Amino acid sequence: MLIKLRLADSGRPVAAAAGAFPANLVRLPLCGVVARALGYAFVSAVHEGVAEHAEAVGSGATEERRDRPWRVIVWNDPVTLMSYVVVVFRRIFGYDLETATRLMLQVHNEGKAVVATQPRERAEVTVAQLHAHGLQATLARD
């Protein structure tokens, strides 16, 4: 199966076998956009598997698997003040002082703590917020 691309910077069509994109291209499913390191390429022809893929995405089994919660894990580091971690937990998650302190102590004593269980997209945003506040955090499947 071939996917035709029209590169924005050159305007000329290019054909590539599905799944054979160069390393600097990333295909985003169903949105028709291929992001490239120095520009964008747009899919100009739709391949026949899109409709089948859309039906599969709409099925209950796929949604059930996709909606499985993800754990947001915060890891201990020797630099960050414990009082600062409590403030960050309260600001990001809205925890009360007791809950934030309990989670901070769990991170400090055990080396890590699950601070939230959320859908994947929300958990990714939460991890990015924790990173922005200087905390080490990762995602794990529940």
Secondary structure by P-SEA (a helix, b strand, c coil): cbbbbbbccccbbbbbccccccccccccccccccccccccccccccccaaaaaaaaaacaaaaaaaacbbbbbbbbbccccaaaaaaaaaaaccccaaaaaaaaaaaaaccccccccccaaaaaaaaaaaaaaccccccccc
